[in-house]
Amino acid sequence: MGAPLGGKCFLEIEENQKFKINDWCAGPPVWDVSGQYLAIPVWVNVALRGIKQKIGLIDLNTMELNLFSKIFDVLDLHSLDNNIIKATNSPVYKSADVIFNIEKEKTDKVLKLVALQ
């Protein structure tokens, strides 16, 4: 009823390998033009601020999820090209354009994706 999307997110790649990305992702994700990176909003509970989103970036070469430190309200990702993620923050209420340089932003944590069996 108007609430943002959220749920468990998985990545399936060749040979039917399945990896769990996170328990509480949003959508839609965006791929870079080379197909080596995938960006997806991830829901987090931030002390004194409530439920917010961070940008998660999956590197398909290392199979790692880089969760960036910057906090957003509700993200609508548009593109990932030349290390720049373009998005809209709060697309319905007080929307703002986001230009996010993945090489310059601080990382909160990096998690290794583990294949499910």
C-alpha positions as CSV (number, residue, x, y, z in Angstrom):
1,M,0.0,0.0,0.0
2,G,2.6,2.5,-1.0
3,A,5.5,1.2,1.1
4,P,8.9,0.7,-0.5
5,L,10.0,-2.7,-1.8
6,G,12.1,-4.9,0.6
7,G,13.1,-8.5,0.9
8,K,15.8,-11.2,0.7
9,C,17.9,-10.8,-2.5
10,F,19.8,-13.4,-4.3
11,L,22.2,-13.5,-7.3
12,E,22.2,-16.4,-9.7
13,I,25.0,-16.8,-12.1
14,E,26.3,-19.4,-14.6
15,E,26.2,-23.1,-13.7
16,N,23.2,-22.5,-11.4
17,Q,25.3,-20.9,-8.7
18,K,23.2,-18.9,-6.2
19,F,24.5,-16.3,-3.8
20,K,22.6,-14.5,-1.0
21,I,23.2,-10.7,-1.3
22,N,21.3,-9.5,1.8
23,D,18.2,-10.2,3.9
24,W,16.7,-6.8,3.2
25,C,17.3,-5.3,-0.2
26,A,15.2,-3.0,-2.3
27,G,15.0,-2.6,-6.0
28,P,15.4,-2.3,-8.8
29,P,19.2,-3.0,-9.1
30,V,21.4,-1.6,-11.9
31,W,24.3,-3.2,-13.7
32,D,27.3,-1.4,-15.0
33,V,27.9,-1.5,-18.8
34,S,30.7,-4.1,-18.5
35,G,28.5,-6.5,-16.5
36,Q,31.1,-6.7,-13.7
37,Y,29.3,-4.7,-11.0
38,L,25.7,-4.6,-9.7
39,A,24.4,-1.8,-7.5
40,I,21.3,-2.3,-5.2
41,P,19.7,-0.4,-2.4
42,V,20.0,-2.2,1.0
43,W,17.7,-1.4,3.9
44,V,19.5,-0.7,7.3
45,N,18.3,0.3,10.7
46,V,20.2,3.4,11.7
47,A,20.4,4.4,15.4
48,L,18.3,7.5,16.1
49,R,17.3,7.8,12.5
50,G,15.2,4.7,11.8
51,I,15.0,2.6,8.7
52,K,17.1,4.0,5.8
53,Q,19.0,2.8,2.7
54,K,22.6,2.4,1.8
55,I,24.0,1.5,-1.6
56,G,25.4,-2.0,-2.0
57,L,27.8,-2.7,-4.8
58,I,28.6,-6.3,-5.8
59,D,31.8,-7.0,-7.6
60,L,31.4,-10.1,-9.7
61,N,35.1,-10.6,-9.9
62,T,35.6,-10.9,-6.2
63,M,32.0,-11.9,-5.2
64,E,32.0,-9.2,-2.5
65,L,29.3,-6.8,-1.4
66,N,30.6,-3.3,-0.6
67,L,28.1,-1.5,1.6
68,F,28.8,2.2,1.4
69,S,28.5,4.5,4.5
70,K,26.2,7.2,3.0
71,I,22.6,7.0,4.1
72,F,19.5,7.7,1.9
73,D,15.8,7.7,2.5
74,V,14.4,5.7,-0.5
75,L,16.5,5.2,-3.5
76,D,15.5,4.7,-7.1
77,L,18.7,3.7,-9.0
78,H,18.9,4.7,-12.6
79,S,22.3,3.8,-14.0
80,L,25.9,2.7,-13.1
81,D,28.5,3.9,-15.6
82,N,32.1,4.9,-15.3
83,N,32.0,4.4,-11.5
84,I,29.1,6.8,-11.2
85,I,25.7,5.7,-9.9
86,K,22.8,8.0,-10.9
87,A,19.7,7.8,-8.8
88,T,16.8,9.7,-7.2
89,N,16.5,9.8,-3.4
90,S,12.9,9.8,-2.1
91,P,11.4,9.7,-5.6
92,V,7.9,10.7,-4.3
93,Y,8.5,13.0,-1.4
94,K,11.1,15.8,-1.6
95,S,13.0,14.0,-4.3
96,A,16.7,14.8,-5.0
97,D,19.0,13.7,-7.7
98,V,22.0,11.6,-6.6
99,I,25.3,11.4,-8.3
100,F,27.3,8.8,-6.4
101,N,31.0,8.2,-7.2
102,I,31.9,4.7,-6.0
103,E,35.6,5.4,-6.0
104,K,35.3,8.5,-3.7
105,E,32.6,7.3,-1.2
106,K,33.4,5.8,2.2
107,T,32.8,2.1,2.7
108,D,30.9,0.9,5.8
109,K,31.8,-2.8,5.3
110,V,32.7,-5.4,2.7
111,L,31.0,-8.8,2.9
112,K,32.1,-11.9,1.0
113,L,29.1,-13.5,-0.9
114,V,28.9,-17.2,-0.1
115,A,27.4,-19.7,-2.6
116,L,24.2,-21.4,-1.4
117,Q,23.9,-25.1,-1.8
